[in-house]
Amino acid sequence: MWEPYRNGFRNFLLMERALSDATIEAYIRDLDTFTQYLEISGKTLTPSTTELKDLQEFLIWVGEIGISPASQSRLISGLRSFFRYCLSEELITLDPSSLLDAPKLKRSLPDVLTVEEIEALMSQIDHSKDDGLRNRAMLEIMYSCGLRVSEVVQLRIPCLYLDAGFIRVIGKGNKERLVPIGASAIKQLRIYFQHVRNRQTSMQGEEEIVFLNRRGRRLTRVMIFLIIKELAQKAGIRKVISPHTFRHSFATHLVEGGADLRSVQEMLGHESITTTEIYTHLDREYLRETLIRFHPSYRKDYGK
């Protein structure tokens, strides 16, 4: 139903606004996230029947599945561009996104899973099912390598150098980096390929994609959100969990273990070291909590 509007929007961004391919794809992904929400929630809307309350309910939903306020703001920007396009093409008479408020952004420390919580979440996966073997391999590689969800979605088979213990990641701005991969992730990937991926029929253009759904298409970011949310609920984890939580946990556990910040920066693919420095704050809090728990004078002061 939305495909003609999606194609028209893409052509508009390319021809009239002359945006880069990466920017155009980001706008299209924002629109795709909204249409996926409509499909999941059973709403049969078109651009002309979409109202402000529908967009507000969409934002509530993306918050519930763990999309950060910063990513929500980007989604709103993409949807506003789409509805402005619809208005300019006279596909709609009113822009429902014009009064849509962006969430207030604040710099806060992200939730991080402990090693025990990650193990508890992994234990909820049903390894007797193809989807379970895929999900285990996917989550192992996310935690082992600290990948962004977009990097997981786009990961390709030729980028896996499992015998050498590395994977090649295409990050933001199409920048490539080599990231070490742990033994557990390598083991689960090989199991997934042996029992699932090598037997799957891929859709055209998806032949090299590592993680596919049952229809032979790459997983969406929303689907990965939903997979992780369901596993966290089953494991009784009440933190705000999203795919990015695995990336934060990867970096935090490295810093807690004594890794230098430059190495963490390179593995995460951060352009600036200041972005990586948030994990020094996490590390200081971890050290403080350790001191309170285990130092005799602190245990006495805090009634331990």
C-alpha positions in Angstrom: 0.0 0.0 0.0 2.8 2.4 0.9 5.3 1.2 -1.8 4.2 3.8 -4.4 4.6 6.6 -1.9 8.0 5.2 -0.8 9.3 5.1 -4.4 8.0 8.6 -5.0 9.7 9.9 -1.9 13.0 8.3 -2.9 12.9 9.9 -6.3 12.0 13.2 -4.8 15.0 13.1 -2.4 17.3 12.0 -5.3 16.1 14.4 -8.0 14.9 17.5 -6.2 17.0 17.6 -3.1 20.1 15.9 -4.5 20.9 14.1 -1.2 23.6 11.5 -0.8 22.7 7.8 -1.1 23.4 7.3 2.6 21.1 10.2 3.6 18.4 9.0 1.3 18.6 5.5 2.7 18.3 6.9 6.3 15.1 8.7 5.3 13.7 5.6 3.7 14.5 3.5 6.8 12.6 6.0 8.9 9.6 5.6 6.7 10.0 1.8 6.7 10.0 1.8 10.5 6.7 3.6 10.5 5.1 1.3 8.0 6.4 -1.8 9.9 4.7 -0.4 13.0 1.4 0.0 11.0 1.7 -3.7 9.9 2.5 -5.0 13.4 -0.3 -3.0 15.0 -2.8 -3.8 12.3 -3.5 -0.2 11.3 -4.6 0.2 7.7 -3.6 3.8 7.0 -2.5 5.8 4.0 -0.6 9.1 4.1 -3.9 10.9 3.6 -5.6 9.1 6.5 -2.6 9.3 9.0 -3.3 11.8 11.8 -1.2 13.3 14.5 -2.4 10.8 17.1 -1.2 8.0 14.9 2.3 9.4 14.8 2.2 10.0 18.6 1.2 6.4 19.2 4.1 5.3 16.9 6.5 7.3 19.0 5.2 5.6 22.2 5.7 2.2 20.5 9.3 2.9 19.4 10.1 4.1 23.0 8.7 0.8 24.3 10.9 -1.3 22.1 13.9 0.6 23.2 14.7 3.1 20.5 16.6 6.0 22.2 15.3 9.6 22.3 18.1 10.6 19.8 17.0 8.0 17.3 13.4 9.0 17.9 14.3 12.6 16.9 15.9 11.3 13.7 12.7 9.2 13.0 10.6 12.3 13.4 12.9 14.3 11.1 12.5 11.6 8.4 8.7 11.4 8.8 8.4 15.2 8.6 10.4 15.2 5.4 8.1 12.5 4.0 4.9 14.3 4.9 6.2 17.6 3.5 6.9 15.7 0.3 3.3 14.4 0.3 2.0 17.9 0.9 4.0 19.4 -1.9 2.8 16.7 -4.3 -0.8 17.2 -3.1 -1.1 13.7 -1.9 -2.4 15.0 1.4 -4.1 18.3 2.4 -2.8 18.5 6.0 0.6 17.6 7.3 0.0 15.4 10.4 3.7 15.7 11.5 3.7 19.5 11.8 2.7 19.5 15.5 4.7 16.3 16.4 7.0 17.1 19.3 10.4 15.6 19.4 11.5 13.9 22.7 13.7 16.0 24.9 17.3 14.9 24.6 19.5 14.5 27.6 23.0 12.9 28.0 22.6 10.0 30.3 24.5 6.8 31.0 22.9 3.9 29.0 21.7 0.7 30.7 24.3 -2.0 30.7 23.8 -5.7 31.1 26.0 -7.7 33.4 27.7 -10.8 32.2 25.2 -12.8 34.2 22.2 -10.9 32.7 23.6 -11.6 29.2 23.9 -15.3 30.0 20.3 -15.3 31.4 19.0 -13.6 28.3 20.8 -16.1 26.0 19.4 -19.0 28.0 15.9 -18.1 27.0 16.7 -18.9 23.3 15.1 -22.0 21.9 18.0 -23.8 20.2 15.8 -26.5 18.7 14.4 -24.0 16.3 16.1 -22.4 13.2 15.2 -18.9 14.5 16.7 -19.7 17.8 20.1 -20.8 16.3 20.0 -17.6 14.2 19.2 -15.4 17.2 21.9 -17.0 19.3 24.6 -16.4 16.7 23.3 -12.9 16.1 23.3 -11.9 19.8 26.7 -13.5 20.4 28.3 -11.5 17.5 26.6 -8.3 18.8 28.1 -8.8 22.2 31.4 -10.2 21.0 32.0 -7.4 18.5 30.0 -4.4 19.8 28.2 -3.9 16.5 25.5 -1.3 15.8 22.2 -2.8 14.9 22.5 -1.4 11.3 25.9 -3.2 11.0 24.3 -6.5 12.1 21.5 -6.1 9.5 24.0 -5.4 6.7 26.7 -8.0 7.7 27.8 -10.1 4.7 29.2 -13.6 4.5 32.4 -12.5 2.7 33.1 -10.1 5.7 33.5 -13.1 8.1 37.1 -14.2 8.6 36.3 -16.8 11.3 39.6 -18.8 10.9 41.5 -15.6 11.5 39.2 -14.4 14.3 38.0 -11.2 12.7 35.0 -9.7 10.9 35.0 -6.8 8.5 32.3 -4.2 9.5 30.9 -1.5 7.2 30.0 1.3 9.7 28.7 4.8 9.5 29.7 6.7 6.3 30.6 3.4 4.7 33.8 3.3 6.8 35.3 -0.2 7.2 36.9 -1.6 10.3 38.3 -5.0 11.4 36.9 -6.2 14.7 38.1 -9.3 16.6 35.4 -11.9 17.2 35.3 -14.2 20.3 35.4 -18.0 20.3 31.8 -18.3 21.6 30.5 -16.2 18.7 32.5 -18.1 16.2 31.1 -21.4 17.5 27.5 -20.2 17.3 28.0 -18.7 13.8 29.3 -22.0 12.6 26.4 -23.9 14.1 24.0 -21.4 12.5 25.6 -21.8 9.1 25.7 -25.5 9.3 22.2 -26.1 10.4 20.2 -23.1 9.1 21.9 -20.5 6.8 23.4 -22.9 4.3 20.0 -24.5 3.7 18.1 -21.2 3.3 16.9 -19.9 0.0 17.8 -16.2 -0.3 15.8 -13.6 -2.1 17.5 -11.8 -5.0 20.1 -9.4 -3.7 20.2 -11.0 -0.2 22.5 -14.0 -1.1 25.4 -12.7 0.9 23.5 -11.4 3.9 24.3 -13.3 7.1 21.1 -13.1 9.1 17.9 -13.8 7.2 14.3 -14.2 8.1 12.1 -17.1 7.1 11.3 -15.5 3.7 15.0 -15.2 2.8 15.3 -11.4 3.5 17.6 -9.6 5.8 16.2 -8.9 9.3 15.0 -5.4 10.0 16.2 -3.3 12.9 12.6 -3.4 14.4 12.6 -7.2 14.3 15.9 -7.3 16.2 14.5 -4.9 18.8 11.5 -7.2 19.2 13.6 -10.3 19.5 15.7 -8.8 22.3 12.7 -7.3 24.1 11.0 -10.7 24.2 14.1 -12.5 25.5 14.7 -9.8 28.2 11.1 -10.2 29.4 11.4 -14.0 29.6 14.7 -13.6 31.5 13.1 -11.2 34.0 15.4 -8.3 33.1 13.7 -5.0 33.9 16.3 -2.7 32.4 15.5 -0.7 29.2 17.0 -3.1 26.7 17.7 -2.6 23.0 20.2 -3.8 20.5 22.4 -0.9 21.4 22.5 -2.3 25.0 24.8 -5.1 23.7 27.1 -2.5 22.2 27.2 -0.6 25.5 27.8 -3.7 27.4 30.6 -4.8 25.1 32.4 -1.5 25.6 31.8 -1.2 29.3 33.1 -4.7 30.0 36.2 -3.9 28.0 36.9 -0.8 30.0 36.1 -2.5 33.3 38.6 -5.2 32.2 41.4 -2.6 31.7 41.2 -2.0 27.9 42.6 1.3 26.8 40.1 3.8 25.4 41.8 4.1 22.0 41.4 0.4 21.4 37.7 0.5 22.4 37.3 3.5 20.1 38.7 1.6 17.1 36.6 -1.5 17.8 33.4 0.6 18.1 34.2 2.6 15.0 33.8 6.0 16.8 35.2 8.8 14.8 36.0 10.9 17.9 37.5 9.7 21.1 35.1 12.0 23.0 32.2 9.7 22.0 34.0 6.8 23.6 34.8 8.7 26.8 31.3 8.1 28.1 32.6 4.6 29.1 35.1 6.2 31.4 32.2 7.6 33.4 30.6 4.1 33.4 33.9 2.7 34.6 34.3 5.2 37.4 30.8 4.3 38.7 31.7 0.6 38.5 34.8 1.3 40.5 32.9 3.3 43.1 30.3 0.5 43.5 33.1 -2.1 43.8 34.8 0.0 46.5 31.5 0.4 48.5 30.8 -3.4 48.3 34.2 -4.7 49.2 36.4 -2.2 51.1 36.1 -2.7 54.9 35.7 0.9 55.8 33.0 1.5 53.1 31.1 -1.6 54.2 31.1 -0.3 57.7 30.1 3.2 56.7 27.2 1.9 54.5 26.1 -0.7 57.0 27.3 -3.6 55.0 
